[in-house]
Amino acid sequence: VQLVESGGGSVQPGGSLKLSCTAAGSGFKFDRGTWEWVRRAPGKGIEWVSTLYSYGRATYAWAVQGRFTISTNAAKDTLHLQMNSLKPEDTAVYYCQMGADRGPGTQVTVSS
């Protein structure tokens, strides 16, 4: 599946962003499998951020627990990552992925 992320940008510390992920092809639904958000900070490797299981459970990395929320919209055709209380260390390219499929990513920059 071809995934595409959007919603990144530049914000000040403490700000919020909501990332979205959609899949190419009409009728695709985020209603099966396990979906994740991961990120890559400058000069670092891929870091797991959050997982959403098809039965509804969500898990989060300790670094984002309480600040980020993973969800789908009601139609289940868009995967979201709501990011609040952003910190400079959240600066990274964010990717949605399922298994080996990962989108091109969207840049998030947190800086004053």
C-alpha positions in Angstrom: 0.0 0.0 0.0 1.2 3.5 -0.9 1.1 5.8 2.2 1.3 9.6 2.2 1.8 11.7 5.2 0.8 15.4 5.6 0.4 18.0 8.3 4.0 18.7 9.2 5.4 22.1 9.7 7.3 24.4 12.0 6.0 25.3 15.4 7.3 26.8 18.6 7.8 24.7 21.7 4.5 24.0 23.4 2.7 24.1 20.1 0.6 21.5 18.4 0.4 19.8 15.1 -1.9 17.1 13.7 -0.4 14.7 11.2 -2.4 12.7 8.7 -1.7 9.6 6.7 -3.8 8.4 3.8 -3.3 5.5 1.4 -3.4 5.6 -2.4 -6.4 3.9 -4.0 -10.1 4.5 -3.4 -11.8 2.6 -0.7 -8.7 1.9 1.4 -9.5 1.7 5.1 -7.3 1.7 8.2 -9.5 -1.0 9.7 -7.3 -4.0 9.6 -3.8 -4.7 10.8 -1.5 -2.6 13.0 -0.6 0.9 12.1 2.4 2.9 13.4 3.9 6.3 13.4 7.7 6.4 13.5 10.2 9.3 13.2 13.7 10.0 12.3 15.5 12.9 13.9 18.4 14.6 12.2 21.4 12.3 12.3 19.6 9.5 14.1 17.9 6.3 13.3 14.2 5.4 13.1 12.4 5.8 16.4 9.1 4.2 17.1 6.4 6.7 18.3 3.1 5.0 18.4 1.0 2.0 17.4 -2.7 1.6 16.8 -4.1 -1.9 16.7 -7.1 -2.8 14.7 -9.1 -3.7 17.9 -8.5 -0.1 19.2 -5.6 -0.3 21.6 -3.0 2.4 21.2 0.6 2.3 22.6 3.1 5.1 22.8 6.8 5.6 23.3 7.7 6.9 26.7 9.0 10.1 25.2 5.6 11.1 23.7 3.3 9.5 26.3 0.6 11.9 27.4 1.3 14.4 24.6 0.6 12.4 21.4 -2.6 10.6 20.3 -2.9 8.2 17.5 -6.3 7.7 15.9 -8.3 7.2 12.8 -11.1 9.3 11.5 -14.7 8.0 11.6 -14.5 6.8 8.0 -11.2 5.0 8.9 -9.6 6.3 5.7 -7.2 8.6 7.5 -4.7 7.8 10.2 -3.8 10.7 12.5 -1.2 11.7 15.0 -2.2 14.6 17.2 0.9 16.1 18.8 0.6 18.5 21.7 3.1 20.2 23.9 5.7 19.8 21.3 9.4 19.9 22.3 12.5 20.7 20.3 13.5 17.0 20.6 10.3 16.1 18.7 11.9 17.6 15.6 12.0 14.8 13.0 10.6 13.4 9.8 7.5 11.5 10.8 6.3 8.4 8.9 3.3 6.3 9.0 3.8 2.6 8.3 2.2 -0.8 8.2 4.6 -3.7 8.1 7.2 -2.9 5.4 5.1 -0.1 3.9 6.1 3.4 4.8 5.3 6.8 3.4 7.8 9.4 2.3 7.3 11.3 5.6 6.4 14.8 6.7 8.9 17.2 8.4 8.1 18.5 11.9 10.3 21.2 13.3 10.0 22.5 16.8 12.0 25.6 17.4 11.8 29.0 19.1 
